[in-house]
């Protein structure tokens, strides 16, 4: 269950600046000025994708929170992976939020991690678990959206699978029927 905490002006300001920079970059790349800052998805598609986008954004927020805790328990190379994951997740979050046309979780929240992190081993297990929990959320966005949002969600799902595998390098064995 999320526990609400006081909003961090620094976090809110950073998100606002990021959104402004993305909107500026998008408008600089096009020949026409945007007519609004809301989604470019058709209204019916947005209605279908809205709940999936909201859940994906909330999942991303939970993963970012988890990575903040994980970073304190992993090696220097693990911390580099944590920073890269957080940067990627922040970009995906912003993309989904722009597609949704609204902010989600405007107030920072705290999350309960699936298992307590007490050492490097549990930190790595939680990192893999967080990524595995993101994949179905991204897949729901793929199923309910079109265009660039669908493409972004497909990429996000693949990157989450890759990050999960990078935290647990033990190969997974998958049974498949024998080919005649």
N, CA, C and O of each residue as an XYZ file, in Angstrom:
720
protein
N       0.849     -1.177      0.000
C       0.000      0.000      0.000
C       0.890      1.235      0.000
O       1.783      1.337      0.842
N       0.678      2.172     -0.914
C       1.517      3.366     -0.967
C       1.331      4.215      0.282
O       0.229      4.345      0.813
N       2.420      4.776      0.724
C       2.402      5.700      1.840
C       2.755      7.056      1.288
O       3.844      7.243      0.745
N       1.848      8.011      1.418
C       2.104      9.336      0.870
C       3.086     10.088      1.765
O       3.022     10.021      2.992
N       3.977     10.789      1.121
C       4.941     11.616      1.829
C       4.829     13.030      1.290
O       4.179     13.268      0.273
N       5.457     13.951      1.966
C       5.410     15.335      1.509
C       6.048     15.455      0.136
O       7.090     14.847     -0.108
N       5.445     16.231     -0.776
C       6.030     16.378     -2.107
C       7.382     17.068     -2.016
O       7.596     17.980     -1.217
N       8.263     16.606     -2.849
C       9.579     17.217     -2.918
C       9.554     18.287     -3.999
O       9.373     17.959     -5.172
N       9.730     19.547     -3.644
C       9.725     20.593     -4.668
C      10.782     20.346     -5.742
O      10.571     20.661     -6.913
N      11.913     19.784     -5.341
C      12.992     19.517     -6.291
C      12.550     18.471     -7.326
O      12.799     18.634     -8.520
N      11.891     17.396     -6.862
C      11.414     16.358     -7.768
C      10.342     16.908     -8.696
O      10.381     16.667     -9.902
N       9.398     17.634     -8.149
C       8.319     18.215     -8.956
C       8.890     19.175     -9.997
O       8.473     19.163    -11.156
N       9.838     19.999     -9.583
C      10.458     20.950    -10.497
C      11.219     20.216    -11.600
O      11.143     20.604    -12.766
N      11.952     19.159    -11.241
C      12.715     18.401    -12.239
C      11.785     17.777    -13.272
O      12.091     17.794    -14.464
N      10.646     17.224    -12.832
C       9.683     16.649    -13.777
C       9.119     17.724    -14.690
O       8.978     17.510    -15.894
N       8.799     18.866    -14.126
C       8.246     19.968    -14.904
C       9.243     20.435    -15.959
O       8.872     20.631    -17.116
N      10.493     20.614    -15.575
C      11.530     21.041    -16.518
C      11.707     19.989    -17.609
O      11.848     20.335    -18.782
N      11.702     18.714    -17.237
C      11.853     17.647    -18.229
C      10.722     17.679    -19.249
O      10.954     17.546    -20.450
N       9.503     17.856    -18.761
C       8.365     17.899    -19.686
C       8.452     19.105    -20.615
O       8.145     18.997    -21.802
N       8.865     20.242    -20.088
C       8.997     21.444    -20.905
C      10.063     21.240    -21.974
O       9.868     21.614    -23.131
N      11.194     20.643    -21.587
C      12.264     20.405    -22.559
C      11.821     19.448    -23.656
O      12.142     19.656    -24.826
N      11.085     18.397    -23.290
C      10.598     17.456    -24.297
C       9.616     18.148    -25.236
O       9.691     17.975    -26.453
N       8.700     18.927    -24.677
C       7.742     19.648    -25.527
C       8.447     20.640    -26.444
O       8.066     20.802    -27.603
N       9.473     21.303    -25.922
C      10.236     22.236    -26.741
C      10.944     21.487    -27.867
O      10.939     21.933    -29.015
N      11.553     20.350    -27.536
C      12.256     19.566    -28.549
C      11.284     19.052    -29.605
O      11.591     19.064    -30.798
N      10.108     18.599    -29.161
C       9.116     18.111    -30.123
C       8.630     19.224    -31.039
O       8.455     19.009    -32.239
N       8.411     20.409    -30.484
C       7.931     21.507    -31.320
C       9.025     22.005    -32.257
O       8.728     22.473    -33.357
N      10.279     21.912    -31.842
C      11.383     22.346    -32.694
C      11.571     21.400    -33.871
O      12.066     21.806    -34.923
N      11.174     20.125    -33.697
C      11.351     19.138    -34.750
C      10.233     19.151    -35.778
O      10.376     18.553    -36.845
N       9.131     19.813    -35.486
C       8.020     19.801    -36.428
C       7.897     21.152    -37.123
O       8.395     22.170    -36.641
N       7.217     21.133    -38.271
C       7.006     22.365    -39.023
C       5.871     23.202    -38.447
O       5.805     24.410    -38.670
N       4.981     22.555    -37.707
C       3.844     23.268    -37.129
C       3.959     23.283    -35.617
O       4.594     22.414    -35.018
N       3.352     24.258    -35.023
C       3.356     24.351    -33.572
C       2.279     23.436    -33.015
O       1.209     23.317    -33.612
N       2.536     22.787    -31.886
C       1.509     21.933    -31.313
C       0.318     22.781    -30.872
O       0.487     23.908    -30.405
N      -0.886     22.230    -31.024
C      -2.080     22.967    -30.636
C      -2.403     22.770    -29.170
O      -3.135     23.569    -28.585
N      -1.868     21.717    -28.565
C      -2.082     21.505    -27.140
C      -0.975     20.621    -26.609
O      -0.180     20.074    -27.372
N      -0.930     20.483    -25.291
C       0.085     19.639    -24.681
C      -0.485     18.287    -24.312
O       0.157     17.525    -23.588
N      -1.676     17.971    -24.794
C      -2.272     16.690    -24.477
C      -1.875     15.654    -25.507
O      -1.137     15.938    -26.450
N      -2.372     14.464    -25.310
C      -2.003     13.327    -26.126
C      -2.334     13.532    -27.601
O      -3.281     14.236    -27.952
N      -1.522     12.892    -28.466
C      -1.782     12.909    -29.891
C      -2.544     11.658    -30.307
O      -2.840     11.476    -31.488
N      -2.865     10.793    -29.344
C      -3.638      9.597    -29.651
C      -5.092      9.984    -29.883
O      -5.584     10.915    -29.245
N      -5.804      9.284    -30.793
C      -7.233      9.545    -30.963
C      -7.963      9.319    -29.638
O      -7.527      8.518    -28.811
N      -9.074     10.028    -29.442
C      -9.790      9.971    -28.170
C     -10.207      8.554    -27.805
O     -10.106      8.174    -26.638
N     -10.673      7.761    -28.764
C     -11.096      6.397    -28.441
C      -9.907      5.538    -28.035
O     -10.015      4.729    -27.114
N      -8.786      5.703    -28.704
C      -7.591      4.944    -28.358
C      -7.085      5.351    -26.979
O      -6.642      4.510    -26.196
N      -7.154      6.654    -26.688
C      -6.709      7.134    -25.387
C      -7.598      6.580    -24.283
O      -7.105      6.233    -23.209
N      -8.900      6.491    -24.531
C      -9.819      5.939    -23.544
C      -9.467      4.491    -23.253
O      -9.505      4.064    -22.099
N      -9.126      3.733    -24.282
C      -8.760      2.331    -24.101
C      -7.397      2.203    -23.429
O      -7.211      1.337    -22.574
N      -6.454      3.044    -23.801
C      -5.088      2.942    -23.285
C      -4.906      3.638    -21.945
O      -3.949      3.343    -21.230
N      -5.799      4.552    -21.588
C      -5.637      5.341    -20.373
C      -5.356      4.538    -19.115
O      -4.374      4.812    -18.426
N      -6.203      3.538    -18.790
C      -5.936      2.755    -17.583
C      -4.606      1.997    -17.646
O      -3.887      1.923    -16.650
N      -4.280      1.439    -18.807
C      -3.015      0.712    -18.954
C      -1.828      1.658    -18.806
O      -0.837      1.316    -18.160
N      -1.926      2.848    -19.403
C      -0.855      3.838    -19.271
C      -0.685      4.257    -17.809
O       0.438      4.369    -17.319
N      -1.793      4.484    -17.124
C      -1.734      4.888    -15.717
C      -1.080      3.803    -14.873
O      -0.234      4.099    -14.028
N      -1.467      2.545    -15.095
C      -0.864      1.449    -14.335
C       0.618      1.298    -14.654
O       1.418      1.025    -13.759
N       0.992      1.473    -15.915
C       2.405      1.380    -16.283
C       3.210      2.486    -15.613
O       4.313      2.241    -15.124
N       2.672      3.690    -15.586
C       3.362      4.811    -14.937
C       3.513      4.539    -13.445
O       4.574      4.788    -12.873
N       2.462      4.033    -12.815
C       2.551      3.710    -11.392
C       3.564      2.601    -11.139
O       4.291      2.634    -10.146
N       3.615      1.625    -12.031
C       4.612      0.562    -11.919
C       6.027      1.095    -12.077
O       6.935      0.689    -11.352
N       6.210      2.004    -13.025
C       7.517      2.624    -13.227
C       7.930      3.393    -11.974
O       9.080      3.314    -11.544
N       6.987      4.137    -11.390
C       7.294      4.878    -10.167
C       7.741      3.933     -9.048
O       8.691      4.223     -8.322
N       7.045      2.803     -8.920
C       7.412      1.825     -7.893
C       8.806      1.258     -8.163
O       9.597      1.079     -7.237
N       9.103      0.978     -9.435
C      10.420      0.439     -9.784
C      11.520      1.459     -9.512
O      12.587      1.100     -9.016
N      11.270      2.716     -9.831
C      12.260      3.764     -9.563
C      12.515      3.866     -8.063
O      13.661      3.983     -7.630
N      11.451      3.822     -7.278
C      11.601      3.841     -5.819
C      12.452      2.642     -5.367
O      13.386      2.787     -4.580
N      12.104      1.460     -5.885
C      12.850      0.251     -5.525
C      14.315      0.346     -5.901
O      15.185     -0.066     -5.134
N      14.593      0.889     -7.081
C      15.985      1.040     -7.501
C      16.751      1.995     -6.575
O      17.958      1.843     -6.384
N      16.051      2.969     -6.009
C      16.701      3.856     -5.051
C      17.200      3.101     -3.835
O      18.271      3.404     -3.311
N      16.440      2.130     -3.387
C      16.842      1.300     -2.249
C      17.918      0.304     -2.687
O      18.898      0.086     -1.974
N      17.728     -0.293     -3.854
C      18.674     -1.287     -4.371
C      20.069     -0.683     -4.513
O      21.064     -1.337     -4.200
N      20.145      0.552     -4.980
C      21.435      1.204     -5.206
C      22.319      1.264     -3.977
O      23.543      1.317     -4.096
N      21.719      1.256     -2.805
C      22.499      1.306     -1.563
C      23.089     -0.049     -1.187
O      23.910     -0.130     -0.273
N      22.684     -1.110     -1.876
C      23.107     -2.460     -1.488
C      23.901     -3.200     -2.547
O      24.242     -4.367     -2.356
N      24.200     -2.549     -3.655
C      24.931     -3.233     -4.724
C      26.312     -2.613     -4.912
O      26.610     -1.540     -4.388
N      27.140     -3.312     -5.669
C      28.502     -2.854     -5.946
C      28.493     -1.616     -6.835
O      27.436     -1.160     -7.271
N      29.667     -1.085     -7.095
C      29.807      0.087     -7.959
C      29.243     -0.191     -9.350
O      28.553      0.654     -9.921
N      29.537     -1.385     -9.903
C      28.997     -1.716    -11.233
C      27.477     -1.884    -11.160
O      26.771     -1.534    -12.106
N      26.974     -2.415    -10.052
C      25.530     -2.516     -9.861
C      24.880     -1.147     -9.770
O      23.777     -0.935    -10.273
N      25.582     -0.211     -9.117
C      25.055      1.158     -9.023
C      24.972      1.810    -10.395
O      24.063      2.597    -10.661
N      25.922      1.481    -11.264
C      25.869      2.011    -12.632
C      24.634      1.474    -13.357
O      23.955      2.217    -14.066
N      24.344      0.180    -13.178
C      23.147     -0.410    -13.783
C      21.883      0.224    -13.210
O      20.910      0.449    -13.930
N      21.905      0.510    -11.909
C      20.756      1.155    -11.264
C      20.520      2.530    -11.873
O      19.385      2.872    -12.206
N      21.578      3.321    -12.022
C      21.445      4.661    -12.603
C      20.909      4.588    -14.027
O      20.046      5.380    -14.407
N      21.415      3.641    -14.818
C      20.943      3.488    -16.193
C      19.476      3.080    -16.222
O      18.704      3.582    -17.039
N      19.093      2.172    -15.334
C      17.700      1.728    -15.281
C      16.782      2.889    -14.899
O      15.725      3.072    -15.504
N      17.181      3.664    -13.906
C      16.362      4.799    -13.476
C      16.220      5.814    -14.608
O      15.131      6.342    -14.833
N      17.309      6.089    -15.318
C      17.252      7.045    -16.433
C      16.300      6.539    -17.520
O      15.486      7.302    -18.040
N      16.403      5.263    -17.859
C      15.532      4.682    -18.874
C      14.073      4.719    -18.425
O      13.186      5.088    -19.194
N      13.837      4.336    -17.181
C      12.466      4.330    -16.663
C      11.886      5.739    -16.614
O      10.702      5.925    -16.895
N      12.696      6.730    -16.264
C      12.205      8.116    -16.258
C      11.808      8.568    -17.657
O      10.804      9.260    -17.822
N      12.594      8.180    -18.676
C      12.246      8.533    -20.054
C      10.950      7.843    -20.485
O      10.093      8.452    -21.124
N      10.821      6.564    -20.126
C       9.600      5.839    -20.474
C       8.400      6.443    -19.762
O       7.326      6.578    -20.348
N       8.582      6.802    -18.511
C       7.508      7.410    -17.726
C       7.036      8.700    -18.397
O       5.837      8.926    -18.563
N       7.985      9.527    -18.775
C       7.643     10.799    -19.409
C       6.904     10.566    -20.727
O       5.929     11.255    -21.025
N       7.360      9.615    -21.497
C       6.702      9.304    -22.770
C       5.261      8.846    -22.545
O       4.351      9.282    -23.251
N       5.057      7.978    -21.574
C       3.702      7.500    -21.277
C       2.837      8.624    -20.729
O       1.653      8.714    -21.056
N       3.411      9.469    -19.908
C       2.655     10.580    -19.341
C       2.245     11.571    -20.433
O       1.133     12.100    -20.409
N       3.135     11.817    -21.380
C       2.785     12.696    -22.502
C       1.687     12.068    -23.350
O       0.792     12.774    -23.816
N       1.738     10.758    -23.558
C       0.694     10.074    -24.326
C      -0.636     10.142    -23.584
O      -1.691     10.290    -24.202
N      -0.584     10.035    -22.270
C      -1.801     10.090    -21.464
C      -2.368     11.504    -21.411
O      -3.579     11.694    -21.308
N      -1.481     12.490    -21.484
C      -1.923     13.879    -21.432
C      -2.220     14.362    -20.036
O      -2.891     15.379    -19.863
N      -1.737     13.656    -19.039
C      -1.970     14.038    -17.646
C      -0.847     13.489    -16.783
O      -0.190     12.510    -17.136
N      -0.642     14.136    -15.652
C       0.359     13.647    -14.718
C      -0.246     12.577    -13.826
O      -1.417     12.650    -13.453
N       0.560     11.588    -13.491
C       0.163     10.521    -12.592
C       1.132     10.559    -11.413
O       2.328     10.790    -11.595
N       0.625     10.338    -10.226
C       1.465     10.368     -9.014
C       2.204     11.690     -8.905
O       3.428     11.714     -8.775
N       1.471     12.780     -8.957
C       2.102     14.094     -8.859
C       2.840     14.259     -7.535
O       3.857     14.948     -7.464
N       2.328     13.632     -6.504
C       2.965     13.689     -5.193
C       3.813     12.434     -5.037
O       3.302     11.330     -5.229
N       5.084     12.567     -4.696
C       5.919     11.376     -4.517
C       5.325     10.452     -3.455
O       4.795     10.903     -2.440
N       5.426      9.173     -3.709
C       4.907      8.184     -2.774
C       6.006      7.194     -2.416
O       6.996      7.066     -3.136
N       5.828      6.506     -1.315
C       6.754      5.451     -0.911
C       6.044      4.118     -1.134
O       4.818      4.046     -1.054
N       6.801      3.080     -1.409
C       6.238      1.774     -1.693
C       6.822      0.740     -0.755
O       7.927      0.904     -0.237
N       6.070     -0.324     -0.542
C       6.571     -1.464      0.208
C       7.200     -2.415     -0.799
O       6.543     -2.837     -1.751
N       8.451     -2.750     -0.598
C       9.140     -3.644     -1.525
C       8.640     -5.066     -1.335
O       8.195     -5.422     -0.244
N       8.706     -5.895     -2.393
C       8.164     -7.256     -2.302
C       8.869     -8.127     -1.265
O       8.243     -8.981     -0.638
N      10.160     -7.914     -1.089
C      10.922     -8.587     -0.037
C      11.883     -7.571      0.555
O      12.336     -6.668     -0.150
N      12.202     -7.701      1.832
C      13.145     -6.745      2.438
C      14.533     -6.872      1.796
O      15.005     -7.976      1.522
N      15.160     -5.749      1.570
C      16.516     -5.758      1.011
C      17.490     -5.614      2.179
O      17.530     -4.589      2.860
N      18.270     -6.667      2.387
C      19.216     -6.667      3.505
C      20.659     -6.830      3.059
O      21.581     -6.582      3.835
N      20.861     -7.247      1.806
C      22.223     -7.446      1.302
C      22.202     -7.407     -0.230
O      21.159     -7.178     -0.842
N      23.347     -7.631     -0.822
C      23.465     -7.574     -2.281
C      22.575     -8.609     -2.955
O      21.935     -8.317     -3.965
N      22.533     -9.798     -2.409
C      21.750    -10.872     -3.017
C      20.262    -10.519     -3.067
O      19.619    -10.691     -4.102
N      19.721    -10.032     -1.968
C      18.296     -9.671     -1.984
C      18.048     -8.449     -2.858
O      16.987     -8.330     -3.471
N      19.022     -7.539     -2.921
C      18.876     -6.364     -3.794
C      18.776     -6.795     -5.252
O      17.953     -6.271     -6.002
N      19.603     -7.740     -5.650
C      19.584     -8.236     -7.030
C      18.276     -8.967     -7.314
O      17.699     -8.818     -8.391
N      17.804     -9.764     -6.340
C      16.522    -10.460     -6.515
C      15.377     -9.472     -6.694
O      14.506     -9.676     -7.539
N      15.374     -8.394     -5.898
C      14.316     -7.393     -6.009
C      14.416     -6.660     -7.348
O      13.393     -6.379     -7.971
N      15.625     -6.351     -7.795
C      15.790     -5.680     -9.089
C      15.197     -6.526    -10.211
O      14.473     -6.018    -11.068
N      15.506     -7.806    -10.198
C      14.960     -8.701    -11.225
C      13.435     -8.770    -11.104
O      12.732     -8.721    -12.113
N      12.929     -8.882     -9.889
C      11.486     -8.974     -9.673
C      10.759     -7.704    -10.130
O       9.692     -7.784    -10.741
N      11.335     -6.536     -9.835
C      10.715     -5.277    -10.268
C      10.574     -5.237    -11.787
O       9.531     -4.853    -12.316
N      11.631     -5.637    -12.474
C      11.590     -5.628    -13.942
C      10.572     -6.635    -14.471
O       9.858     -6.355    -15.433
N      10.509     -7.808    -13.839
C       9.550     -8.821    -14.282
C       8.113     -8.349    -14.062
O       7.220     -8.716    -14.826
N       7.884     -7.545    -13.035
C       6.538     -7.023    -12.781
C       6.166     -5.910    -13.760
O       4.982     -5.664    -13.990
N       7.162     -5.235    -14.339
C       6.880     -4.182    -15.317
C       6.444     -4.747    -16.671
O       5.634     -4.134    -17.367
N       6.971     -5.894    -17.039
C       6.714     -6.455    -18.377
C       5.221     -6.588    -18.674
O       4.784     -6.115    -19.723
N       4.407     -7.212    -17.798
C       2.979     -7.299    -18.140
C       2.279     -5.939    -18.187
O       1.311     -5.768    -18.928
N       2.759     -4.979    -17.405
C       2.173     -3.634    -17.454
C       2.438     -2.995    -18.818
O       1.544     -2.390    -19.410
N       3.666     -3.134    -19.309
C       4.000     -2.598    -20.624
C       3.236     -3.353    -21.718
O       2.791     -2.753    -22.696
N       3.085     -4.671    -21.546
C       2.350     -5.457    -22.535
C       0.885     -5.033    -22.607
O       0.284     -5.062    -23.681
N       0.308     -4.642    -21.473
C      -1.071     -4.137    -21.483
C      -1.173     -2.838    -22.283
O      -2.165     -2.608    -22.974
N      -0.145     -1.989    -22.187
C      -0.137     -0.754    -22.981
C      -0.038     -1.099    -24.466
O      -0.701     -0.475    -25.295
N       0.789     -2.092    -24.802
C       0.919     -2.522    -26.199
C      -0.447     -2.955    -26.741
O      -0.832     -2.574    -27.846
N      -1.172     -3.753    -25.953
C      -2.467     -4.284    -26.389
C      -3.524     -3.197    -26.556
O      -4.431     -3.331    -27.378
N      -3.408     -2.122    -25.779
C      -4.491     -1.130    -25.776
C      -4.146      0.174    -26.493
O      -4.942      1.112    -26.472
N      -2.983      0.250    -27.121
C      -2.598      1.516    -27.753
C      -2.185      1.301    -29.201
O      -2.142      0.178    -29.703
N      -1.887      2.413    -29.852
C      -1.472      2.389    -31.256
C      -0.294      3.338    -31.451
O       0.064      4.100    -30.553
N       0.285      3.280    -32.614
C       1.313      4.247    -33.009
C       2.539      4.269    -32.116
O       3.044      3.230    -31.689
N       3.006      5.484    -31.846
C       4.244      5.679    -31.106
C       4.135      5.169    -29.674
O       5.118      4.686    -29.111
N       2.950      5.272    -29.082
C       2.764      4.776    -27.717
C       2.920      3.261    -27.690
O       3.549      2.716    -26.782
N       2.358      2.587    -28.670
C       2.490      1.132    -28.756
C       3.956      0.749    -28.963
O       4.462     -0.169    -28.317
N       4.624      1.449    -29.857
C       6.033      1.185    -30.128
C       6.887      1.422    -28.885
O       7.789      0.639    -28.589
N       6.604      2.497    -28.162
C       7.340      2.805    -26.933
C       7.127      1.704    -25.902
O       8.070      1.301    -25.221
N       5.902      1.220    -25.782
C       5.595      0.166    -24.813
C       6.269     -1.154    -25.201
O       6.738     -1.889    -24.332
N       6.317     -1.454    -26.496
C       7.013     -2.665    -26.948
C       8.493     -2.593    -26.591
O       9.072     -3.565    -26.107
N       9.095     -1.442    -26.834
C      10.505     -1.250    -26.493
C      10.705     -1.322    -24.980
O      11.667     -1.927    -24.506
N       9.796     -0.707    -24.225
C       9.899     -0.721    -22.762
C       9.828     -2.151    -22.225
O      10.569     -2.509    -21.310
N       8.942     -2.961    -22.791
C       8.808     -4.357    -22.367
C      10.091     -5.141    -22.655
O      10.569     -5.898    -21.810
N      10.636     -4.952    -23.846
C      11.874     -5.646    -24.209
C      13.036     -5.202    -23.315
O      13.847     -6.027    -22.895
N      13.117     -3.903    -23.025
C      14.193     -3.409    -22.163
C      14.043     -3.924    -20.735
O      15.038     -4.227    -20.076
N      12.809     -4.024    -20.257
C      12.586     -4.562    -18.909
C      13.029     -6.028    -18.850
O      13.648     -6.452    -17.874
N      12.714     -6.789    -19.885
C      13.142     -8.192    -19.933
C      14.666     -8.288    -19.958
O      15.258     -9.143    -19.298
N      15.285     -7.403    -20.723
C      16.754     -7.398    -20.796
C      17.367     -7.034    -19.439
O      18.324     -7.668    -18.994
N      16.807     -6.009    -18.788
C      17.333     -5.625    -17.470
C      17.138     -6.749    -16.453
O      18.025     -7.014    -15.642
N      15.981     -7.409    -16.496
C      15.730     -8.525    -15.571
C      16.773     -9.616    -15.780
O      17.326    -10.151    -14.819
N      17.036     -9.941    -17.039
C      18.033    -10.967    -17.351
C      19.430    -10.529    -16.937
O      20.246    -11.356    -16.530
N      19.709     -9.228    -17.040
C      21.057     -8.761    -16.670
C      21.282     -8.841    -15.161
O      22.423     -8.967    -14.718
N      20.218     -8.771    -14.369
C      20.370     -8.897    -12.920
C      20.552    -10.338    -12.507
O      21.169    -10.610    -11.477
N      20.029    -11.271    -13.288
C      20.170    -12.688    -12.980
C      20.741    -13.383    -14.195
O      19.990    -13.823    -15.066
N      22.062    -13.489    -14.271
C      22.677    -14.047    -15.477
C      22.513    -15.556    -15.627
O      22.965    -16.123    -16.622
N      21.879    -16.214    -14.667
C      21.649    -17.648    -14.786
C      20.674    -17.895    -15.922
O      19.563    -17.365    -15.910
N      21.074    -18.694    -16.904
C      20.177    -18.924    -18.037
C      18.900    -19.621    -17.602
O      18.919    -20.518    -16.759
N      17.804    -19.198    -18.184
C      16.505    -19.802    -17.903
C      16.260    -20.881    -18.950
O      16.424    -20.644    -20.147
N      15.868    -22.064    -18.496
C      15.580    -23.160    -19.411
C      14.088    -23.169    -19.705
O      13.258    -23.182    -18.796
N      13.767    -23.161    -20.979
C      12.369    -23.171    -21.399
C      12.132    -24.469    -22.177
O      12.853    -24.778    -23.125
N      11.119    -25.212    -21.761
C      10.778    -26.448    -22.461
C       9.979    -26.131    -23.705
O       9.013    -25.370    -23.659
N      10.381    -26.711    -24.803
C       9.631    -26.562    -26.055
C       9.442    -27.933    -26.658
O      10.271    -28.820    -26.458
N       8.363    -28.118    -27.393
C       8.163    -29.437    -28.031
C       9.274    -29.711    -29.046
O       9.773    -28.804    -29.712
N       9.634    -30.958    -29.142
C      10.681    -31.339    -30.101
C      10.196    -31.106    -31.525
O       9.038    -31.362    -31.853
N      11.097    -30.621    -32.357
C      10.769    -30.398    -33.762
C      11.027    -31.679    -34.541
O      12.111    -32.253    -34.437
N      10.029    -32.149    -35.335
C      10.239    -33.409    -36.092
C      11.278    -33.260    -37.165
O      11.566    -34.218    -37.882
